[in-house]
């Protein structure tokens, strides 16, 4: 399981502070990786670091970066709407959820 996030290097501090730094096979932070979501390169780098083909899921709250990037990488997508309506007409997420636990349950159910 990998994490792809846009932001500065101190994003890593969040993983350390939460004590979840060992829970992931890869953490790709855009400022360190050199590519930002929705660029396919950051998704490819996460897959490479996971030593796994680029397939699976992208869960996120940004229509453009997370869902657009995930779809471009041919990943299944879950948009965390946080109560917002989906406003794009050119693409849409496969699922819309209100919380991370709901997204995890969907992933486990769908495989």
N, C-alpha and C positions, 0 to 999 in steps of 0.2 A: 504494500500500500504506500502510495506516495502523496506528497503534498506539493502543490504548485501555488506559489503566492507572489504577488507583486509587492515590491517594497524594498526598503533599505536593509542592510545586513542585520540590524538589531531585531529583525523579525525572529531570528534564531533565539534571541533571549527570551521571547515569549514561550517557545517550546521548552527551553530549559526551566524557566520559572514555573511552568505548569507541570513539570516532571513527565512530559510526554515525548521527550526527544528520542527515546529508544523504541517508541511505538511504531515508527515508520521506517520503511525500507529506504526511502529517499525524501529529502526536503529540498525543493528547488526554489530558491529566493531570487527573484528577477535581477536585483542589483548585483548578485554574485554570479548568477548563471549567465547573464549578458543578454537575456531575452525576456520579454514581458508578455503575459497573457494579453491578447489572444494569439500571439505568435506561436505557430506550431512547434518551433524549436524548443521552447521550454517544456512542452508536453513530451516531446521526443527525448529530451534529456532526463526527465523523470522516469520514463520507461527504461532508458538505458541504465540508470542508477539502480532501478529495481530489478535489473536483469530479467526483464519481462517484455513481451511485445506490447506495443501501444494499443491496448484495448481496455475496456472496463467502463468506469464511470467518472464523470466530473460533477461535483456538487458545489454549488456556489451561489452567491447572491448578486452577482453582476451580470446583467443580460449580455453585455458585449464581451467582457473579459472571460467570464466563466462559461456561460452557455454558448456564446458565439465561438469562443476558442475550443471548447469541448466538442462542439459539433464539427468544427473544421478538422479536429484531430480524430474524428469518427468515433467519439466516445458517446456512451449513453449519458444523458444529462438530467440533472435534477436542479431546479431553480428553487432556492430558499427565498420565497416571496416576501417574508416579513410583513405580510398584509398589503403589499403593493400589487396593483394590477399589472399584467404583462402588456406592454405597449408596442412591441415590435410586430410587424406584419410579414417581414421577410424570412423569419425562422422562429421556432418556438422550442421550449424544452420538452423533453419526453414526459417529464413529471414536474409538478409544482407541489412543493411541500412548505409547511410553516415552521418546521424545526429540524434540527440535525437528527434527533432520534427517529422522526418520521422518515427521513431520507434513508437512514441505516436500515430501518425495517423494510422499506421498499427494495433496497438493494439485496437484502437477504432473501426476500420473497421472490424477486425476479431472477436472481443469480448473476 
